[in-house]
Amino acid sequence: MLRHECGYELDLRCRQCGATLLHEPRLGIFCPSCGRRVTLVCHRCGKKW
């Protein structure tokens, strides 16, 4: 589960390989298996994840 700074939680999986996405402050949201980087907007507050 990815948790945004506003408290919203979301379970995300990679579209390419199906692995669970991870969040690192320095790297952002990424897939540990294939290396794909994802940009998201929080559904609750509208800010970038």
N, C-alpha and C positions, 0 to 999 in steps of 0.2 A: 504494500500500500504506500503510495506517495502522499505525503502530507505537505500542504501549502502553508505558508506563514500565517494565513488567516484561519487555519484549522480545518480546511476542507481536505478530505481524504479521497483518493481515487486509485483503483487497482487497474494498472495498464499493462498491456502486453505488446510486444513488437509485432508489426504487421508482416515483416519479412520472415521471421523465424519462430515467433510465438513465445519467446522468453519473456520473463517479467522484467520490466524496465526499472532502472535504478536512478537515484538522484544524488549527485555529488555537487556541492556548492561551486567548485571550480569548473567542473565539466558540464554541468546542467543535467538534463535527463538524457540517458543513453541506454542502449542495449548492451549487456555484458557479453553476449554471444557473437553478434555480428558487427557491433561497433556503431550502429546507426544512432544518430543524434536526433532528438525530438524537441520541438518548441511547442509549448502549450500555453493557453490562457486559462486561468482559473475560472471555473464555472460559477463560483460564488461571488468573488470580488472583481473579476475582470482584469486583474494584473497578470503580467507574465510570470510563469512558474519559476 
